[in-house]
Amino acid sequence: MDLLRILIAILLPPLGVFLQVGFRGAFWLNILLTLLGYLPGIIHAVWIIARR
């Protein structure tokens, strides 16, 4: 299941984080990072998914 979440996180980083943590702080941070730059959003999303 984590592999699927990582693939989703590469395509849509906030969705990958949402599937992992829901509407908590990490989700909103990921939206901000994705808006500031797509690559930081991906890195954060993969880090959140791999950490848990």
C-alpha distance matrix in Angstrom:
0.0 3.8 5.4 5.3 6.4 8.8 10.1 10.8 12.3 14.5 15.8 16.1 15.8 16.7 14.2 11.3 13.3 14.1 10.6 10.5 14.2 16.0 19.5 20.4 22.3 19.5 18.8 22.5 22.9 20.2 22.1 25.3 24.1 22.8 26.2 28.0 26.2 23.1 22.4 22.6 20.1 17.6 18.4 18.1 14.8 13.3 15.3 14.1 10.4 11.4 14.0 12.1
3.8 0.0 3.8 5.4 4.9 6.1 8.6 9.7 10.2 12.3 14.3 14.7 13.6 15.0 13.2 9.7 11.3 13.0 10.2 9.1 12.8 15.2 18.5 18.8 20.2 17.0 16.8 20.5 20.3 17.7 20.0 22.9 21.3 20.3 23.9 25.3 23.5 20.6 19.5 19.5 17.3 14.6 15.0 14.8 11.7 9.7 11.6 10.9 7.1 7.7 10.6 9.5
5.4 3.8 0.0 3.8 5.4 5.1 6.3 8.6 9.7 10.7 12.7 14.0 13.6 15.7 13.9 10.6 13.1 15.0 12.4 12.1 15.8 17.9 21.0 21.6 22.6 19.3 18.7 22.2 21.8 18.8 20.9 23.7 21.7 20.3 24.0 25.3 23.0 19.7 18.5 19.2 17.3 14.1 14.8 15.5 12.5 10.1 12.7 12.9 9.3 9.5 13.1 12.7
5.3 5.4 3.8 0.0 3.8 5.4 5.1 6.2 8.5 10.0 10.9 11.9 12.3 14.1 11.6 8.9 12.0 13.2 10.5 11.3 15.1 16.4 19.4 20.6 22.0 18.9 17.6 21.0 21.3 18.1 19.6 22.7 21.3 19.4 22.8 24.6 22.5 19.1 18.6 19.5 16.9 14.1 15.7 16.1 12.6 11.2 14.3 13.8 10.4 11.8 15.1 14.3
6.4 4.9 5.4 3.8 0.0 3.8 5.4 5.0 6.0 8.7 9.9 9.9 9.4 10.8 8.6 5.4 8.2 9.8 7.4 7.9 11.6 13.0 16.0 17.0 18.2 15.1 13.9 17.4 17.6 14.5 16.2 19.4 18.0 16.5 19.9 21.7 19.9 16.8 16.5 16.8 14.0 11.6 13.1 12.9 9.2 8.5 11.4 10.4 7.3 9.6 12.5 11.7
8.8 6.1 5.1 5.4 3.8 0.0 3.8 5.4 4.8 6.3 8.8 9.6 8.7 11.2 10.2 6.8 9.3 11.9 10.4 10.2 13.5 15.4 17.9 18.4 18.9 15.4 14.7 17.8 17.3 14.0 16.1 18.7 16.7 15.3 18.9 20.2 18.0 14.8 13.8 14.4 12.2 9.1 10.3 11.0 7.8 6.0 9.4 9.7 6.9 8.3 11.7 12.1
10.1 8.6 6.3 5.1 5.4 3.8 0.0 3.8 5.4 5.2 6.5 8.6 9.2 12.0 10.5 8.1 11.5 13.5 12.0 12.8 16.2 17.4 19.8 20.8 21.4 18.0 16.7 19.6 19.3 15.7 17.0 19.9 17.9 15.7 19.1 20.7 18.1 14.6 14.0 15.5 13.3 10.1 12.2 13.4 10.3 9.0 12.7 13.2 10.6 12.0 15.5 15.8
10.8 9.7 8.6 6.2 5.0 5.4 3.8 0.0 3.8 5.4 5.2 5.7 6.9 9.0 7.0 5.4 9.1 10.5 9.4 11.1 14.1 14.6 16.7 18.3 19.1 16.0 14.1 16.8 17.1 13.6 14.4 17.6 16.2 13.8 16.9 19.1 17.0 13.5 13.9 15.1 12.1 9.8 12.5 12.9 9.4 9.6 13.2 12.8 10.6 13.1 16.0 15.9
12.3 10.2 9.7 8.5 6.0 4.8 5.4 3.8 0.0 3.8 5.5 5.1 4.0 7.0 6.5 4.3 7.0 9.5 9.5 10.2 12.7 13.7 15.4 16.3 16.5 13.2 11.7 14.3 14.0 10.4 11.8 14.6 12.9 10.9 14.4 16.1 14.1 10.9 10.8 11.5 8.6 6.2 8.9 9.1 5.8 6.5 10.0 9.8 8.5 11.0 13.7 14.2
14.5 12.3 10.7 10.0 8.7 6.3 5.2 5.4 3.8 0.0 3.8 5.8 5.8 9.5 9.6 8.0 10.6 13.2 13.2 13.9 16.4 17.4 18.9 19.7 19.5 16.1 14.7 16.8 16.0 12.3 13.4 15.7 13.5 11.1 14.4 15.7 13.0 9.4 9.0 10.8 8.8 5.6 8.6 10.3 8.0 7.8 11.4 12.4 11.3 12.9 15.9 17.0
15.8 14.3 12.7 10.9 9.9 8.8 6.5 5.2 5.5 3.8 0.0 3.8 6.3 9.3 8.8 8.6 11.7 13.3 13.4 15.1 17.5 17.7 18.9 20.4 20.5 17.4 15.3 17.1 17.0 13.2 13.3 16.0 14.4 11.2 13.9 16.0 13.4 9.8 10.7 12.8 10.3 8.2 11.7 13.0 10.5 11.1 14.7 15.1 14.0 16.1 18.9 19.6
16.1 14.7 14.0 11.9 9.9 9.6 8.6 5.7 5.1 5.8 3.8 0.0 3.8 5.8 5.5 6.6 9.1 10.2 11.1 13.0 14.8 14.6 15.4 17.0 17.2 14.5 11.9 13.6 14.0 10.3 10.0 13.1 12.1 9.0 11.6 14.2 12.5 9.2 11.0 12.1 8.8 8.0 11.6 11.7 9.1 11.0 14.1 13.7 13.1 15.9 18.2 18.6
15.8 13.6 13.6 12.3 9.4 8.7 9.2 6.9 4.0 5.8 6.3 3.8 0.0 3.8 5.5 5.3 6.4 8.7 10.2 11.0 12.5 12.9 13.6 14.5 14.3 11.2 9.2 11.1 10.8 7.1 7.9 10.8 9.4 7.2 10.5 12.5 11.0 8.2 9.2 9.3 5.8 5.3 8.5 8.0 5.5 8.1 10.8 10.3 10.4 13.2 15.1 15.8
16.7 15.0 15.7 14.1 10.8 11.2 12.0 9.0 7.0 9.5 9.3 5.8 3.8 0.0 3.8 5.4 5.1 6.0 8.6 9.9 10.4 9.9 10.1 11.4 11.5 9.1 6.2 8.1 8.9 5.8 5.7 9.3 9.3 7.6 10.2 12.8 12.5 10.5 12.1 11.3 7.5 8.5 11.2 9.4 7.1 10.4 12.3 10.7 11.3 14.7 15.8 15.9
14.2 13.2 13.9 11.6 8.6 10.2 10.5 7.0 6.5 9.6 8.8 5.5 5.5 3.8 0.0 3.8 5.4 4.9 6.2 8.7 10.0 9.2 10.4 12.5 13.6 11.4 8.4 10.9 12.3 9.4 9.3 13.0 13.1 11.1 13.6 16.4 15.7 13.2 14.7 14.5 10.7 10.6 13.4 12.0 8.8 11.3 13.8 11.9 11.2 14.8 16.3 15.7
11.3 9.7 10.6 8.9 5.4 6.8 8.1 5.4 4.3 8.0 8.6 6.6 5.3 5.4 3.8 0.0 3.8 5.5 5.3 6.5 8.9 9.6 11.6 12.9 13.9 10.9 9.0 12.2 12.7 9.6 10.9 14.3 13.5 12.0 15.2 17.3 16.2 13.5 14.0 13.7 10.2 9.2 11.3 10.1 6.4 8.1 10.7 9.0 7.7 11.1 13.0 12.5
13.3 11.3 13.1 12.0 8.2 9.3 11.5 9.1 7.0 10.6 11.7 9.1 6.4 5.1 5.4 3.8 0.0 3.8 5.4 5.1 6.0 7.2 8.9 9.4 10.2 7.2 5.7 9.3 9.8 7.4 9.3 12.4 12.0 11.5 14.5 16.4 15.9 14.0 14.3 13.0 9.7 9.7 11.0 8.6 5.5 8.2 9.5 6.8 6.9 10.6 11.4 10.9
14.1 13.0 15.0 13.2 9.8 11.9 13.5 10.5 9.5 13.2 13.3 10.2 8.7 6.0 4.9 5.5 3.8 0.0 3.8 5.3 5.4 4.4 6.3 8.2 10.2 8.4 5.8 9.2 11.1 9.3 10.1 13.5 14.1 13.3 15.7 18.2 18.2 16.3 17.3 16.1 12.5 12.9 14.7 12.2 9.3 11.9 13.2 10.1 10.0 13.8 14.3 13.0
10.6 10.2 12.4 10.5 7.4 10.4 12.0 9.4 9.5 13.2 13.4 11.1 10.2 8.6 6.2 5.3 5.4 3.8 0.0 3.8 6.0 6.0 9.2 10.9 13.3 11.3 9.4 12.9 14.5 12.4 13.5 17.0 17.1 16.1 18.8 21.2 20.7 18.3 19.0 18.2 14.7 14.2 15.8 13.8 10.4 12.0 13.6 10.6 9.1 12.8 13.8 11.8
10.5 9.1 12.1 11.3 7.9 10.2 12.8 11.1 10.2 13.9 15.1 13.0 11.0 9.9 8.7 6.5 5.1 5.3 3.8 0.0 3.8 6.2 9.6 9.9 11.9 9.6 9.0 12.8 13.7 12.1 14.1 17.1 16.8 16.5 19.6 21.4 20.9 18.8 18.8 17.5 14.5 13.9 14.6 12.3 9.3 10.4 11.1 7.8 6.4 9.9 10.3 8.2
14.2 12.8 15.8 15.1 11.6 13.5 16.2 14.1 12.7 16.4 17.5 14.8 12.5 10.4 10.0 8.9 6.0 5.4 6.0 3.8 0.0 3.8 6.6 6.3 8.7 7.4 7.2 10.7 11.9 11.3 13.2 15.9 16.2 16.6 19.2 21.0 21.1 19.7 19.9 18.0 15.0 15.3 15.8 12.7 10.5 12.5 12.3 8.6 8.8 12.1 11.4 9.3
16.0 15.2 17.9 16.4 13.0 15.4 17.4 14.6 13.7 17.4 17.7 14.6 12.9 9.9 9.2 9.6 7.2 4.4 6.0 6.2 3.8 0.0 3.8 5.6 8.9 8.6 6.9 9.8 12.2 11.7 12.6 15.5 16.6 16.6 18.7 21.0 21.5 20.1 21.0 19.3 16.0 16.7 17.8 14.8 12.5 15.0 15.4 11.7 12.0 15.5 15.1 13.1
19.5 18.5 21.0 19.4 16.0 17.9 19.8 16.7 15.4 18.9 18.9 15.4 13.6 10.1 10.4 11.6 8.9 6.3 9.2 9.6 6.6 3.8 0.0 3.8 6.8 7.8 5.8 7.3 10.4 10.8 10.9 13.5 15.4 15.6 17.0 19.4 20.5 19.7 21.0 19.0 15.8 17.4 18.6 15.3 13.6 16.7 16.8 13.4 14.5 18.0 17.3 15.8
20.4 18.8 21.6 20.6 17.0 18.4 20.8 18.3 16.3 19.7 20.4 17.0 14.5 11.4 12.5 12.9 9.4 8.2 10.9 9.9 6.3 5.6 3.8 0.0 3.8 5.6 5.6 7.0 9.0 10.4 11.5 13.2 14.8 16.0 17.5 19.2 20.5 20.1 20.9 18.3 15.6 17.3 17.7 14.1 13.2 16.2 15.4 11.9 13.8 16.9 15.4 14.2
22.3 20.2 22.6 22.0 18.2 18.9 21.4 19.1 16.5 19.5 20.5 17.2 14.3 11.5 13.6 13.9 10.2 10.2 13.3 11.9 8.7 8.9 6.8 3.8 0.0 3.8 5.4 5.3 6.2 8.6 10.1 10.8 12.3 14.2 15.6 16.7 18.3 18.4 19.1 16.0 13.9 16.1 16.1 12.4 12.5 15.6 14.4 11.5 14.2 16.9 15.2 14.9
19.5 17.0 19.3 18.9 15.1 15.4 18.0 16.0 13.2 16.1 17.4 14.5 11.2 9.1 11.4 10.9 7.2 8.4 11.3 9.6 7.4 8.6 7.8 5.6 3.8 0.0 3.8 5.5 5.0 6.0 8.7 9.9 10.3 12.0 14.2 15.2 16.0 15.7 15.9 13.0 10.8 12.6 12.5 8.8 8.7 11.8 10.7 7.9 10.7 13.4 12.2 12.3
18.8 16.8 18.7 17.6 13.9 14.7 16.7 14.1 11.7 14.7 15.3 11.9 9.2 6.2 8.4 9.0 5.7 5.8 9.4 9.0 7.2 6.9 5.8 5.6 5.4 3.8 0.0 3.8 5.4 5.1 6.4 8.8 9.9 10.5 12.5 14.4 15.2 14.5 15.5 13.2 10.2 12.1 13.1 9.8 8.7 12.3 12.3 9.6 11.5 14.8 14.4 14.1
22.5 20.5 22.2 21.0 17.4 17.8 19.6 16.8 14.3 16.8 17.1 13.6 11.1 8.1 10.9 12.2 9.3 9.2 12.9 12.8 10.7 9.8 7.3 7.0 5.3 5.5 3.8 0.0 3.8 5.3 5.1 6.4 8.7 9.8 10.7 12.5 14.3 14.4 15.9 13.4 10.7 13.6 14.6 11.4 11.2 15.0 14.8 12.5 14.9 18.0 17.4 17.5
22.9 20.3 21.8 21.3 17.6 17.3 19.3 17.1 14.0 16.0 17.0 14.0 10.8 8.9 12.3 12.7 9.8 11.1 14.5 13.7 11.9 12.2 10.4 9.0 6.2 5.0 5.4 3.8 0.0 3.8 5.4 5.1 6.2 8.5 9.9 10.6 12.2 12.8 13.6 10.5 8.7 11.8 12.0 8.8 9.8 13.3 12.6 11.1 14.1 16.6 15.8 16.7
20.2 17.7 18.8 18.1 14.5 14.0 15.7 13.6 10.4 12.3 13.2 10.3 7.1 5.8 9.4 9.6 7.4 9.3 12.4 12.1 11.3 11.7 10.8 10.4 8.6 6.0 5.1 5.3 3.8 0.0 3.8 5.3 5.0 5.9 8.5 9.7 10.3 9.9 10.8 8.3 5.5 8.4 9.4 6.6 6.8 10.5 10.8 9.6 12.0 14.7 14.7 15.7
22.1 20.0 20.9 19.6 16.2 16.1 17.0 14.4 11.8 13.4 13.3 10.0 7.9 5.7 9.3 10.9 9.3 10.1 13.5 14.1 13.2 12.6 10.9 11.5 10.1 8.7 6.4 5.1 5.4 3.8 0.0 3.8 5.5 5.1 6.2 8.6 9.8 9.7 11.9 10.1 7.2 10.3 12.2 10.0 9.8 13.6 14.4 13.1 15.0 18.0 18.3 19.0
25.3 22.9 23.7 22.7 19.4 18.7 19.9 17.6 14.6 15.7 16.0 13.1 10.8 9.3 13.0 14.3 12.4 13.5 17.0 17.1 15.9 15.5 13.5 13.2 10.8 9.9 8.8 6.4 5.1 5.3 3.8 0.0 3.8 5.5 5.2 6.3 8.6 10.0 11.9 9.5 7.9 11.6 12.8 10.7 11.8 15.3 15.5 14.7 17.3 19.8 19.7 20.9
24.1 21.3 21.7 21.3 18.0 16.7 17.9 16.2 12.9 13.5 14.4 12.1 9.4 9.3 13.1 13.5 12.0 14.1 17.1 16.8 16.2 16.6 15.4 14.8 12.3 10.3 9.9 8.7 6.2 5.0 5.5 3.8 0.0 3.8 5.4 5.1 6.1 7.3 8.4 5.7 4.9 8.6 9.4 7.9 9.7 12.8 13.0 13.1 15.6 17.6 17.9 19.6
22.8 20.3 20.3 19.4 16.5 15.3 15.7 13.8 10.9 11.1 11.2 9.0 7.2 7.6 11.1 12.0 11.5 13.3 16.1 16.5 16.6 16.6 15.6 16.0 14.2 12.0 10.5 9.8 8.5 5.9 5.1 5.5 3.8 0.0 3.8 5.4 5.0 4.7 7.2 6.4 4.2 7.4 9.6 9.0 9.5 12.5 13.8 13.9 15.7 18.0 18.9 20.4
26.2 23.9 24.0 22.8 19.9 18.9 19.1 16.9 14.4 14.4 13.9 11.6 10.5 10.2 13.6 15.2 14.5 15.7 18.8 19.6 19.2 18.7 17.0 17.5 15.6 14.2 12.5 10.7 9.9 8.5 6.2 5.2 5.4 3.8 0.0 3.8 5.5 6.8 9.9 9.2 7.9 11.1 13.2 12.5 13.2 16.3 17.4 17.4 19.3 21.7 22.4 23.8
28.0 25.3 25.3 24.6 21.7 20.2 20.7 19.1 16.1 15.7 16.0 14.2 12.5 12.8 16.4 17.3 16.4 18.2 21.2 21.4 21.0 21.0 19.4 19.2 16.7 15.2 14.4 12.5 10.6 9.7 8.6 6.3 5.1 5.4 3.8 0.0 3.8 7.0 9.0 7.8 8.2 11.5 12.7 12.3 14.0 16.8 17.3 17.9 20.2 22.1 22.6 24.5
26.2 23.5 23.0 22.5 19.9 18.0 18.1 17.0 14.1 13.0 13.4 12.5 11.0 12.5 15.7 16.2 15.9 18.2 20.7 20.9 21.1 21.5 20.5 20.5 18.3 16.0 15.2 14.3 12.2 10.3 9.8 8.6 6.1 5.0 5.5 3.8 0.0 3.8 5.6 5.8 6.7 9.0 10.5 11.2 12.7 14.8 15.9 17.1 18.9 20.5 21.6 23.7
23.1 20.6 19.7 19.1 16.8 14.8 14.6 13.5 10.9 9.4 9.8 9.2 8.2 10.5 13.2 13.5 14.0 16.3 18.3 18.8 19.7 20.1 19.7 20.1 18.4 15.7 14.5 14.4 12.8 9.9 9.7 10.0 7.3 4.7 6.8 7.0 3.8 0.0 3.8 5.7 5.3 6.4 8.9 10.2 10.7 12.5 14.4 15.6 16.7 18.4 20.1 21.9
22.4 19.5 18.5 18.6 16.5 13.8 14.0 13.9 10.8 9.0 10.7 11.0 9.2 12.1 14.7 14.0 14.3 17.3 19.0 18.8 19.9 21.0 21.0 20.9 19.1 15.9 15.5 15.9 13.6 10.8 11.9 11.9 8.4 7.2 9.9 9.0 5.6 3.8 0.0 3.8 5.3 5.1 6.2 8.6 9.8 10.7 12.3 14.3 15.5 16.4 18.1 20.5
22.6 19.5 19.2 19.5 16.8 14.4 15.5 15.1 11.5 10.8 12.8 12.1 9.3 11.3 14.5 13.7 13.0 16.1 18.2 17.5 18.0 19.3 19.0 18.3 16.0 13.0 13.2 13.4 10.5 8.3 10.1 9.5 5.7 6.4 9.2 7.8 5.8 5.7 3.8 0.0 3.8 5.4 5.1 6.1 8.5 10.0 10.5 12.2 14.3 15.3 16.2 18.7
20.1 17.3 17.3 16.9 14.0 12.2 13.3 12.1 8.6 8.8 10.3 8.8 5.8 7.5 10.7 10.2 9.7 12.5 14.7 14.5 15.0 16.0 15.8 15.6 13.9 10.8 10.2 10.7 8.7 5.5 7.2 7.9 4.9 4.2 7.9 8.2 6.7 5.3 5.3 3.8 0.0 3.8 5.5 5.2 6.1 8.6 9.9 10.6 12.3 14.2 15.3 17.1
17.6 14.6 14.1 14.1 11.6 9.1 10.1 9.8 6.2 5.6 8.2 8.0 5.3 8.5 10.6 9.2 9.7 12.9 14.2 13.9 15.3 16.7 17.4 17.3 16.1 12.6 12.1 13.6 11.8 8.4 10.3 11.6 8.6 7.4 11.1 11.5 9.0 6.4 5.1 5.4 3.8 0.0 3.8 5.5 5.1 6.1 8.4 9.9 10.6 12.1 14.0 15.9
18.4 15.0 14.8 15.7 13.1 10.3 12.2 12.5 8.9 8.6 11.7 11.6 8.5 11.2 13.4 11.3 11.0 14.7 15.8 14.6 15.8 17.8 18.6 17.7 16.1 12.5 13.1 14.6 12.0 9.4 12.2 12.8 9.4 9.6 13.2 12.7 10.5 8.9 6.2 5.1 5.5 3.8 0.0 3.8 5.5 5.3 6.1 8.7 10.1 10.5 12.0 14.6
18.1 14.8 15.5 16.1 12.9 11.0 13.4 12.9 9.1 10.3 13.0 11.7 8.0 9.4 12.0 10.1 8.6 12.2 13.8 12.3 12.7 14.8 15.3 14.1 12.4 8.8 9.8 11.4 8.8 6.6 10.0 10.7 7.9 9.0 12.5 12.3 11.2 10.2 8.6 6.1 5.2 5.5 3.8 0.0 3.8 5.6 5.0 6.2 8.7 9.9 10.4 12.7
14.8 11.7 12.5 12.6 9.2 7.8 10.3 9.4 5.8 8.0 10.5 9.1 5.5 7.1 8.8 6.4 5.5 9.3 10.4 9.3 10.5 12.5 13.6 13.2 12.5 8.7 8.7 11.2 9.8 6.8 9.8 11.8 9.7 9.5 13.2 14.0 12.7 10.7 9.8 8.5 6.1 5.1 5.5 3.8 0.0 3.8 5.4 5.2 6.2 8.6 9.9 11.3
13.3 9.7 10.1 11.2 8.5 6.0 9.0 9.6 6.5 7.8 11.1 11.0 8.1 10.4 11.3 8.1 8.2 11.9 12.0 10.4 12.5 15.0 16.7 16.2 15.6 11.8 12.3 15.0 13.3 10.5 13.6 15.3 12.8 12.5 16.3 16.8 14.8 12.5 10.7 10.0 8.6 6.1 5.3 5.6 3.8 0.0 3.8 5.5 5.2 5.9 8.4 10.3
15.3 11.6 12.7 14.3 11.4 9.4 12.7 13.2 10.0 11.4 14.7 14.1 10.8 12.3 13.8 10.7 9.5 13.2 13.6 11.1 12.3 15.4 16.8 15.4 14.4 10.7 12.3 14.8 12.6 10.8 14.4 15.5 13.0 13.8 17.4 17.3 15.9 14.4 12.3 10.5 9.9 8.4 6.1 5.0 5.4 3.8 0.0 3.8 5.5 5.2 5.9 8.8
14.1 10.9 12.9 13.8 10.4 9.7 13.2 12.8 9.8 12.4 15.1 13.7 10.3 10.7 11.9 9.0 6.8 10.1 10.6 7.8 8.6 11.7 13.4 11.9 11.5 7.9 9.6 12.5 11.1 9.6 13.1 14.7 13.1 13.9 17.4 17.9 17.1 15.6 14.3 12.2 10.6 9.9 8.7 6.2 5.2 5.5 3.8 0.0 3.8 5.6 5.2 6.6
10.4 7.1 9.3 10.4 7.3 6.9 10.6 10.6 8.5 11.3 14.0 13.1 10.4 11.3 11.2 7.7 6.9 10.0 9.1 6.4 8.8 12.0 14.5 13.8 14.2 10.7 11.5 14.9 14.1 12.0 15.0 17.3 15.6 15.7 19.3 20.2 18.9 16.7 15.5 14.3 12.3 10.6 10.1 8.7 6.2 5.2 5.5 3.8 0.0 3.8 5.5 5.7
11.4 7.7 9.5 11.8 9.6 8.3 12.0 13.1 11.0 12.9 16.1 15.9 13.2 14.7 14.8 11.1 10.6 13.8 12.8 9.9 12.1 15.5 18.0 16.9 16.9 13.4 14.8 18.0 16.6 14.7 18.0 19.8 17.6 18.0 21.7 22.1 20.5 18.4 16.4 15.3 14.2 12.1 10.5 9.9 8.6 5.9 5.2 5.6 3.8 0.0 3.8 5.6
14.0 10.6 13.1 15.1 12.5 11.7 15.5 16.0 13.7 15.9 18.9 18.2 15.1 15.8 16.3 13.0 11.4 14.3 13.8 10.3 11.4 15.1 17.3 15.4 15.2 12.2 14.4 17.4 15.8 14.7 18.3 19.7 17.9 18.9 22.4 22.6 21.6 20.1 18.1 16.2 15.3 14.0 12.0 10.4 9.9 8.4 5.9 5.2 5.5 3.8 0.0 3.8
12.1 9.5 12.7 14.3 11.7 12.1 15.8 15.9 14.2 17.0 19.6 18.6 15.8 15.9 15.7 12.5 10.9 13.0 11.8 8.2 9.3 13.1 15.8 14.2 14.9 12.3 14.1 17.5 16.7 15.7 19.0 20.9 19.6 20.4 23.8 24.5 23.7 21.9 20.5 18.7 17.1 15.9 14.6 12.7 11.3 10.3 8.8 6.6 5.7 5.6 3.8 0.0
